[in-house]
Amino acid sequence: MRPVTIDYIAAGTEGRIWARAEGGMYDTVDNVAIDNRNVRENGLFFAIIGERVDAHRFLPDVVERGCHTVVVSDREWADKMKEAGDVNVILVEDTTRAIMRLAKKYMEDWPELRRVAVTGSVGKTSTKEFVYSVLSSKYKTGKTPGNLNSEYGIPLTVFGLDPDTEIAVIEIGLGYGADMEDLVDMVKPEAAIVTTIGSAHMRVFGTREKLAEAKLAITTGFGRNGQKGVLVVNSDCHELEPQWIRQHTKGDFDIVTIGTGNRCDYRISGICDEGIDGVKCTLEFGAREGRETGGRLEMKLPVIGAHNSWNAALAIALGARLGISEEDGIEALKNVYSNDNRLDVSETQKYTVINDTYNASPESMKAALDILSRSKRKGRSVAVFGDMLELGADSAALHRSVGEYSLETGLDVLVTVGELAADITEGAREKSEDGKKAPVIISYENRAEAEKDLPSRLQEGDLVIVKASRGMALEELVKVLVEEGDR
């Protein structure tokens, strides 16, 4: 982070300097935190009031840890910190809006920084990593760490960028927090990707169309410094076809499409999913500005899942608009990084475990089943699926659809964890009544039951994938499985 002064922070947050540290100490800050456990010296702490925790109560601990500049919205706490004497206190109406305002100003005052954004129902973080790999081949690139894509995560990402960063890849999520327009307003990207529109957040938006409109609001950030802006989309998704986009957005921006259709700017074909050994495909494209001829290139990715062919194509298409050839983009993706809890493979002495516990949707659950069916392993294929949250009124049907699909892929063992996931087993059982062979089905009410019993049910040579919504914390189950597999 580039150092900023207390006066700069007050102006950026639209706050009032309630107190200054005695003697003008700690007049600048060079890092920002919203978690008291993450504060550092010369830092700035925002006392966020969340649904469960009011961070004002951590202020004494924050100061004790060496952070002497705080933004607060509670008048009583402002007075308490003022009495301490060695704390800069900035009082605002709302600390959440304040951190967003400061992030916006910080970015506005960094005009030379180029920025791109990634959003979508599924694949945001994986695609962000692909874009980062492509852009890093030419530019000093920064990115969203992990999945810090909310009204809090985006400011923390912005403040955490190295001062010499040339281009930033920022993931933008959407759910219960701020509107997309407010999130994009902090970033104002010159280019953006929408990966796909799926079933996630149906509880919030109700329909795919409304969700698509919300995601496409990412285009409201285009136009900084007179730039036209470019939107890269997976047009295999109906709501991301150019005609649909034009009907549901405003503004003048270019649209670049990737997908399997003949009219796509970047056409994916010949997909060969080799399970945990990666995926191969062909990428075809026509001439474009800066390139007189098109091309047909083979792409080999060291990541799991055929769906990553689309994510990689999105990254390559965006990179091409920013001066990186398709050939160089594909070369860069040969070493793409895999995130924690996203298709991480652990080979134990007894069996193999794929940790994909970061999050889940019906589409990604089915993709996980495809991974198992396409992996060349001697043992059984085992899917351990937990609850998918935030699916709204259609939750039960969507869970059942995953169970039904498990029979289509020839799954050997289906394990469910949680109350909602019980509908996955119901879907499998109902489908088996049509005459299809059903997998062995094991159901647990909660993670504790699974941790206690499941390791003893697994056999030598099994290939196991574990997946659920983030709230299920099934990464803890993965730890148990890996430990037991190595005993």
C-alpha positions, -999 to 999 in steps of 0.1 A, spaced: 0 0 0 11 35 -8 13 54 26 -16 79 32 -20 105 59 -47 109 85 -61 139 67 -63 118 35 -82 91 53 -107 116 69 -114 131 35 -117 98 18 -141 83 43 -161 116 46 -153 114 83 -143 137 111 -110 136 128 -121 131 164 -87 128 179 -50 129 169 -23 110 186 -2 132 209 28 148 193 16 141 157 27 105 160 14 79 136 5 105 110 6 80 81 -6 44 76 6 18 51 -18 -11 58 -55 -16 65 -73 -43 85 -109 -51 96 -99 -81 117 -81 -73 150 -60 -104 145 -45 -90 113 -36 -55 124 1 -43 121 21 -13 131 15 18 110 -19 3 103 -55 16 99 -83 -4 115 -120 -1 105 -144 -11 132 -170 -29 111 -204 -36 126 -214 -70 112 -245 -92 116 -229 -111 146 -200 -90 158 -194 -53 165 -157 -48 160 -157 -17 182 -152 -40 211 -118 -51 197 -104 -15 197 -84 -19 229 -68 -50 215 -61 -33 182 -41 -5 199 -23 -30 221 -11 -48 189 4 -15 176 -23 -1 154 -29 36 163 -53 48 137 -90 37 138 -122 45 120 -152 42 141 -190 49 139 -197 47 177 -195 80 195 -188 64 229 -160 44 215 -146 75 198 -144 92 231 -128 62 248 -101 60 221 -96 98 224 -89 95 261 -61 69 253 -41 98 239 -20 78 214 -47 70 189 -58 88 157 -96 85 157 -118 92 127 -156 92 133 -179 83 105 -216 74 101 -210 39 87 -177 21 87 -187 -2 59 -195 27 36 -164 45 49 -140 17 38 -156 16 4 -153 54 0 -117 53 9 -110 25 -15 -127 44 -43 -106 75 -36 -74 55 -33 -81 40 -68 -91 74 -83 -57 88 -71 -39 59 -88 -48 67 -125 -19 48 -140 -30 15 -125 -48 -6 -150 -75 -28 -137 -97 -57 -148 -126 -74 -130 -139 -109 -128 -174 -119 -118 -200 -147 -125 -220 -174 -107 -193 -201 -110 -156 -201 -116 -148 -165 -105 -117 -174 -85 -103 -200 -109 -108 -176 -138 -91 -148 -118 -61 -170 -113 -60 -178 -150 -62 -141 -159 -35 -134 -133 -12 -160 -149 -18 -146 -184 -12 -109 -175 18 -117 -153 36 -129 -184 39 -92 -195 29 -69 -166 37 -65 -129 3 -79 -118 -16 -78 -85 -48 -98 -77 -75 -105 -52 -61 -128 -25 -83 -159 -20 -119 -148 -24 -119 -113 -10 -146 -102 -34 -171 -84 -12 -177 -48 0 -149 -56 25 -127 -78 4 -124 -54 -25 -111 -25 -4 -86 -49 14 -75 -61 -21 -70 -25 -33 -51 -14 -2 -30 -46 -4 -16 -40 -39 21 -33 -42 28 3 -51 46 -8 -83 17 -29 -96 9 -21 -132 -24 -40 -136 -47 -55 -110 -71 -84 -114 -100 -79 -90 -127 -105 -83 -162 -91 -76 -188 -112 -58 -225 -106 -54 -249 -118 -28 -263 -102 4 -240 -72 6 -235 -41 -16 -250 -37 -51 -227 -46 -80 -227 -9 -91 -212 1 -57 -186 -26 -58 -176 -18 -94 -175 19 -86 -145 12 -64 -126 -5 -92 -137 10 -125 -121 -17 -147 -112 -12 -183 -121 -48 -190 -142 -74 -173 -152 -110 -174 -185 -127 -166 -179 -164 -164 -214 -177 -164 -249 -173 -149 -259 -203 -128 -282 -212 -98 -261 -196 -71 -278 -168 -51 -313 -177 -64 -325 -170 -28 -315 -134 -33 -324 -127 -69 -352 -152 -76 -345 -158 -113 -315 -163 -136 -325 -132 -156 -324 -109 -125 -291 -125 -115 -277 -119 -149 -287 -83 -149 -270 -78 -115 -238 -94 -128 -238 -74 -160 -239 -42 -139 -201 -48 -139 -202 -28 -172 -212 4 -153 -176 8 -143 -164 12 -179 -155 46 -193 -127 57 -169 -104 81 -187 -126 79 -218 -118 42 -223 -145 23 -241 -143 -9 -221 -145 -45 -231 -167 -73 -217 -155 -109 -222 -182 -135 -217 -191 -172 -220 -218 -170 -246 -227 -206 -243 -248 -192 -214 -280 -178 -229 -280 -147 -206 -245 -139 -219 -253 -139 -256 -244 -105 -271 -280 -97 -281 -292 -104 -245 -265 -83 -230 -272 -54 -253 -309 -55 -243 -301 -55 -206 -273 -30 -203 -265 5 -212 -233 21 -224 -209 17 -253 -185 -12 -248 -171 -41 -268 -182 -77 -263 -158 -106 -268 -174 -141 -267 -159 -175 -260 -177 -208 -262 -184 -238 -283 -206 -221 -309 -195 -213 -344 -201 -176 -340 -179 -172 -309 -148 -150 -312 -129 -178 -295 -143 -212 -302 -135 -242 -279 -135 -277 -295 -121 -311 -290 -123 -310 -252 -105 -340 -237 -111 -342 -199 -85 -365 -183 -98 -361 -148 -72 -354 -123 -45 -355 -150 -58 -322 -165 -77 -311 -196 -69 -305 -233 -88 -287 -260 -84 -267 -292 -89 -229 -293 -98 -213 -326 -101 -176 -332 -102 -151 -360 -82 -120 -369 -85 -90 -345 -71 -56 -339 -33 -61 -337 -35 -95 -353 -40 -98 -390 -47 -136 -390 -66 -159 -368 -53 -192 -354 -60 -227 -341 -40 -236 -310 -39 -267 -288 -43 -259 -251 -32 -282 -222 -41 -272 -187 -27 -287 -155 -60 -283 -137 -89 -305 -131 -122 -302 -149 -134 -296 -185 -151 -264 -173 -117 -249 -169 -114 -249 -207 -140 -221 -207 -123 -203 -178 -89 -204 -196 -104 -192 -229 -119 -162 -210 -85 -154 -197 -67 -157 -230 -94 -136 -248 -90 -108 -222 -52 -110 -223 -53 -106 -261 -72 -73 -257 -45 -62 -233 -15 -69 -256 -7 -106 -249 -9 -129 -278 -30 -161 -277 2 -182 -280 18 -164 -250 -14 -167 -230 -16 -205 -235 21 -208 -226 15 -188 -194 -14 -212 -184 9 -242 -184 19 -232 -148 -14 -218 -136 -18 -218 -98 -44 -239 -81 -61 -224 -51 -66 -240 -17 -98 -259 -14 -104 -258 -51 -97 -292 -67 -65 -298 -46 -54 -334 -50 -39 -353 -20 -25 -387 -28 -25 -407 4 -11 -442 10 -46 -457 8 -67 -435 -15 -68 -401 -34 -88 -372 -21 -98 -341 -42 -105 -311 -20 -131 -289 -37 -148 -276 -6 -145 -239 -13 -181 -236 -25 -208 -255 -45 -237 -251 -69 -256 -277 -89 -235 -270 -119 -202 -274 -101 -214 -305 -83 -222 -321 -116 -188 -310 -129 -173 -328 -100 -191 -360 -109 -177 -356 -145 -142 -353 -130 -146 -387 -112 -160 -404 -143 -131 -393 -165 -102 -400 -142 -83 -431 -149 -81 -449 -115 -84 -486 -105 -105 -480 -74 -140 -468 -69 -153 -433 -76 -166 -416 -44 -185 -383 -43 -188 -367 -8 -214 -339 -12 -226 -315 15 -254 -290 15 -256 -263 -12 -268 -231 4 -286 -201 -9 -305 -219 -37 -339 -205 -27 -373 -221 -33 -359 -247 -58 -333 -260 -34 -347 -294 -30 -352 -300 -67 -317 -287 -75 -302 -310 -49 -321 -339 -63 -309 -331 -98 -273 -337 -86 -283 -372 -73 -300 -380 -106 -269 -370 -125 -247 -392 -104 -263 -422 -121 -256 -408 -155 -219 -407 -147 -216 -442 -132 -206 -431 -97 -197 -460 -74 -203 -444 -40 -225 -414 -31 -219 -398 3 -241 -369 16 -235 -347 46 -262 -325 60 -299 -320 59 -302 -304 25 -278 -329 9 -303 -356 19 -322 -346 -12 -292 -356 -33 -297 -392 -21 -334 -389 -28 -327 -379 -64 -303 -408 -68 -328 -433 -54 -357 -420 -76 -336 -422 -107 -326 -457 -99 -363 -467 -102 -360 -461 -139 -337 -491 -141 -303 -474 -139 -277 -488 -115 -275 -467 -84 -243 -460 -65 -238 -472 -29 -254 -444 -8 -242 -433 26 -259 -404 44 -247 -384 74 -266 -358 93 -236 -337 100 -198 -334 94 -190 -349 128 -207 -381 119 -189 -382 86 -155 -376 102 -160 -405 126 -174 -431 102 -164 -423 66 -126 -431 67 -134 -467 76 -158 -470 46 -131 -460 21 -111 -486 3 -76 -488 -12 -74 -471 -46 -106 -450 -41 -108 -416 -58 -128 -393 -35 -140 -358 -42 -154 -336 -14 -176 -307 -22 -202 -284 -5 -211 -248 1 -185 -229 21 -207 -228 52 -204 -266 56 -166 -264 63 -160 -298 48 -123 -290 44 -122 -302 80 -135 -336 68 -108 -336 41 -81 -332 67 -95 -362 86 -96 -383 54 -61 -374 44 -47 -381 79 -65 -415 80 -54 -424 45 -18 -420 55 -20 -442 86 
